[in-house]
Amino acid sequence: MLPPHKRVDPAMPRVCPQCGSNKIRSGSLHAHDGVRHLLLHTPLRCRDCRHRFWTSNPLKPLLLLAVVGALVGVTAWFALDVHDSSQPAAQEPISLPHARAEHGDAEAQLQLGMRYAEGDGVIQNDKEAAKWFALAAQQGQAEAQYRYGLALLQGRGVVQDYRAAFSWIQKPAQRGYAKAQYSLGDLYRYGTGTAVDKARAYMWFNLAAAQGVEAAAKARDSLVWQLKPEQITAMQEEARRMSPGSSPATTGSGQAASPTTQTTRAPATP
């Protein structure tokens, strides 16, 4: 800060406050000049006495305001852009299909159950997931029946119940739902919720494999050598009988599954 006797009135002609000379030229800026001087004033230097002093520069405040305004505008634009891009995700929990699910829409109930099961847009909650799967399953939604059966099988969100799990998984399997057919084959193979029946397990694996479930094909082939040729033949025939009369189950992607059977050659009888 300059002492009062060295300050320059911007309305007065530019003269040196030290010696009164009007031989003034622009001065150079220094790092120690201070922010206020750098932003609002212009440095001058007397040619006679070499005295350096400051004078107000009306353009600098205007330039400063323009720069600040531009920065504020750019910051606001980015903030709005980020807010707009994140708005769908932030509003997703609000836009969940609660209303349709509450009114009994089975597809909305399935979607809601899947979101709670996976923590998609909501806090993951197995109990809520099982609740919505059960409601959709009771309306005959194939994937919901399968998922509710898995929840019972694993005890996720509900009390574990193998028999109930078997019953629910069997429903979509009988309608041609490939994932349920594979799971039902596993239940028969290990006797979970039902008696062990490897021949019937072979049949369900065969049905699922015919729809492209690779794990089911491997499971089916692993049972071939544990069964008699007549058992394999009988299960293949039953699978053929089931296929034409089974109702294609709607998958999660909305596509219909058209089950077909695949014949596995029985081992030769010694």
C-alpha positions in Angstrom: 0.0 0.0 0.0 1.4 3.4 -1.0 1.5 6.2 1.6 -1.2 8.9 1.1 1.2 11.4 -0.4 2.3 9.0 -3.1 -1.2 7.9 -4.3 -2.3 9.0 -7.7 -5.8 10.4 -8.3 -7.0 8.7 -11.5 -8.8 11.9 -12.5 -5.6 13.9 -12.5 -3.0 13.9 -15.3 -0.4 11.1 -15.0 2.5 12.8 -13.1 5.1 11.4 -10.8 3.9 11.8 -7.2 7.6 11.9 -6.2 9.0 14.6 -8.4 6.1 16.0 -10.3 7.5 15.0 -13.7 5.1 14.1 -16.4 7.6 11.9 -18.1 5.8 8.7 -17.3 6.1 5.3 -18.8 4.5 1.9 -18.1 6.1 -0.1 -15.3 6.7 -3.8 -15.0 4.8 -6.2 -12.8 6.5 -8.0 -9.9 5.4 -11.1 -8.0 5.4 -9.2 -4.7 3.0 -6.4 -5.9 0.0 -8.1 -4.4 -3.2 -9.4 -5.9 -5.2 -6.2 -5.5 -2.7 -4.2 -7.5 -2.3 -6.9 -10.1 -6.1 -7.1 -10.6 -7.1 -3.4 -10.4 -4.2 -1.1 -11.1 -1.5 -0.5 -13.7 2.2 0.1 -12.7 3.9 3.3 -13.9 7.5 4.6 -13.6 8.9 8.1 -13.7 11.6 8.6 -16.3 13.3 11.3 -14.3 13.4 10.0 -10.8 12.8 6.3 -11.6 10.0 6.2 -9.0 7.5 3.4 -9.5 3.8 4.0 -8.6 0.3 2.7 -9.4 -2.7 4.2 -11.1 -6.2 2.7 -11.3 -7.1 0.9 -14.5 -10.9 0.9 -15.2 -10.5 -1.9 -17.8 -9.1 -4.4 -15.4 -12.2 -4.7 -13.1 -14.3 -5.2 -16.2 -12.0 -7.9 -17.5 -12.0 -9.5 -14.1 -15.8 -9.5 -14.0 -15.9 -11.0 -17.5 -13.5 -13.8 -16.5 -15.4 -14.5 -13.3 -18.7 -14.5 -15.1 -17.4 -16.9 -17.7 -16.0 -19.3 -15.0 -19.3 -19.2 -13.2 -21.2 -19.9 -16.4 -18.9 -22.9 -17.4 -19.2 -24.3 -13.8 -22.9 -24.0 -13.8 -23.1 -25.6 -17.3 -21.0 -28.6 -16.2 -23.0 -28.9 -12.9 -26.3 -29.0 -14.9 -24.9 -31.4 -17.4 -23.7 -33.8 -14.6 -27.1 -33.4 -12.8 -29.0 -34.2 -16.0 -26.9 -37.2 -16.8 -27.2 -38.6 -13.3 -30.9 -37.8 -12.9 -32.2 -41.0 -14.4 -30.1 -43.1 -12.1 -31.0 -40.9 -9.1 -34.7 -41.1 -9.9 -34.6 -44.8 -10.8 -35.7 -46.0 -7.3 -38.7 -43.6 -7.6 -39.5 -44.9 -11.1 -39.4 -48.6 -10.1 -42.6 -50.4 -11.2 -44.0 -50.3 -7.7 -47.4 -49.0 -8.8 -47.9 -51.6 -11.5 -46.6 -54.3 -9.2 -48.9 -53.3 -6.4 -51.8 -53.5 -8.9 -50.9 -57.1 -9.8 -48.8 -56.7 -12.9 -46.9 -60.0 -12.9 -44.1 -58.7 -15.2 -43.6 -55.6 -13.0 -43.5 -57.8 -10.0 -40.8 -59.9 -11.6 -38.8 -56.9 -12.5 -39.1 -55.5 -9.0 -38.0 -58.8 -7.6 -35.0 -58.9 -9.8 -34.0 -55.4 -8.9 -34.2 -56.2 -5.2 -32.3 -59.4 -5.8 -29.5 -57.7 -7.6 -29.5 -54.3 -5.8 -30.2 -52.6 -9.1 -31.3 -49.0 -8.2 -32.3 -50.1 -4.7 -30.7 -51.5 -1.7 -30.3 -55.3 -2.2 -32.9 -57.1 -0.2 -33.5 -60.9 -0.5 -36.7 -60.8 1.5 -38.3 -58.1 -0.8 -37.0 -60.0 -3.9 -38.6 -63.3 -2.7 -41.9 -61.4 -1.9 -42.2 -60.1 -5.4 -41.1 -63.3 -7.0 -43.8 -65.2 -5.1 -46.5 -62.8 -6.2 -45.5 -63.0 -9.8 -45.1 -66.8 -9.5 -48.6 -67.2 -8.2 -49.8 -65.6 -11.4 -48.0 -68.2 -13.5 -45.0 -66.1 -14.6 -42.5 -68.7 -15.6 -39.2 -67.0 -14.7 -40.7 -65.7 -11.4 -41.7 -69.3 -10.5 -38.1 -70.4 -11.3 -36.6 -67.6 -9.2 -38.9 -68.1 -6.3 -38.1 -71.8 -6.4 -34.4 -70.9 -6.2 -35.0 -68.6 -3.3 -36.7 -71.5 -1.5 -33.9 -73.9 -2.4 -31.2 -71.5 -1.1 -33.1 -70.0 1.7 -32.6 -66.5 0.4 -35.2 -64.1 1.8 -37.5 -67.1 2.8 -37.3 -70.1 5.0 -35.4 -72.9 3.1 -37.9 -75.5 1.9 -36.6 -78.1 -0.6 -40.0 -79.6 -1.3 -41.6 -76.3 -2.0 -38.6 -75.3 -4.1 -39.0 -78.5 -6.2 -42.7 -77.8 -6.7 -42.1 -74.3 -7.9 -39.1 -75.2 -10.2 -41.1 -78.0 -11.7 -43.9 -75.7 -12.9 -41.9 -73.7 -15.4 -39.8 -76.8 -16.3 -43.0 -78.6 -17.5 -43.8 -75.5 -19.6 -40.5 -75.7 -21.4 -38.4 -73.1 -19.4 -34.8 -74.3 -20.1 -33.1 -73.0 -16.9 -35.9 -74.6 -14.8 -35.5 -77.9 -16.6 -31.7 -78.0 -15.9 -32.3 -77.2 -12.2 -35.1 -79.8 -12.0 -32.6 -82.3 -13.4 -30.2 -81.4 -10.7 -32.9 -81.9 -8.0 -33.7 -85.4 -9.4 -30.0 -86.3 -9.6 -29.3 -85.5 -6.0 -32.7 -86.2 -4.5 -33.3 -82.6 -3.3 -36.9 -82.1 -2.4 -37.8 -85.4 -4.1 -36.5 -89.0 -4.3 -33.3 -89.6 -6.3 -34.2 -90.5 -9.9 -31.3 -90.3 -12.2 -33.3 -91.5 -15.2 -35.7 -88.6 -14.8 -32.8 -86.3 -14.2 -31.4 -87.5 -17.5 -34.7 -86.6 -19.2 -34.8 -83.0 -17.8 -31.1 -82.5 -18.7 -31.9 -83.7 -22.2 -34.7 -81.2 -22.6 -32.6 -78.3 -21.3 -29.6 -79.4 -23.5 -31.8 -79.4 -26.5 -32.5 -75.7 -25.8 -28.8 -74.8 -25.7 -27.9 -75.2 -22.0 -24.4 -76.5 -22.2 -24.2 -77.4 -18.6 -27.3 -79.6 -19.0 -25.7 -81.4 -21.9 -22.6 -82.2 -19.8 -24.8 -83.3 -16.9 -26.9 -85.5 -19.2 -23.8 -87.2 -20.7 -22.4 -87.9 -17.3 -25.5 -89.9 -16.5 -25.5 -92.1 -19.6 -23.2 -94.7 -18.1 -25.2 -94.8 -14.9 -28.4 -95.9 -16.6 -29.6 -98.9 -18.4 -30.3 -98.6 -22.1 -34.0 -99.2 -21.6 -34.1 -96.4 -19.1 -32.5 -94.0 -21.5 -34.9 -95.1 -24.3 -37.9 -94.6 -22.0 -36.8 -91.1 -20.9 -36.1 -90.1 -24.5 -39.6 -91.2 -25.5 -41.1 -89.3 -22.6 -39.2 -86.2 -23.5 -40.5 -86.5 -27.0 -44.1 -86.8 -25.7 -43.6 -83.8 -23.5 -42.1 -81.5 -26.1 -45.1 -81.1 -28.5 -47.6 -80.5 -25.7 -45.5 -78.2 -23.6 -46.3 -74.5 -23.6 -43.3 -72.4 -24.4 -42.3 -70.4 -21.3 -41.5 -66.7 -21.7 -37.9 -65.9 -20.8 -36.7 -62.8 -19.1 -36.0 -61.3 -22.5 -39.5 -61.9 -23.7 -38.5 -64.7 -26.1 -40.4 -67.9 -26.2 -38.5 -71.2 -25.7 -39.4 -74.0 -28.0 -38.2 -77.2 -26.3 -36.9 -80.1 -28.4 -35.3 -83.2 -27.3 -31.9 -84.5 -28.2 -31.3 -88.2 -28.4 -28.2 -89.6 -26.7 -27.1 -93.0 -27.8 -27.4 -95.5 -25.0 -24.4 -97.7 -24.2 -24.5 -101.0 -25.9 -25.6 -103.9 -23.8 -22.8 -106.4 -23.2 
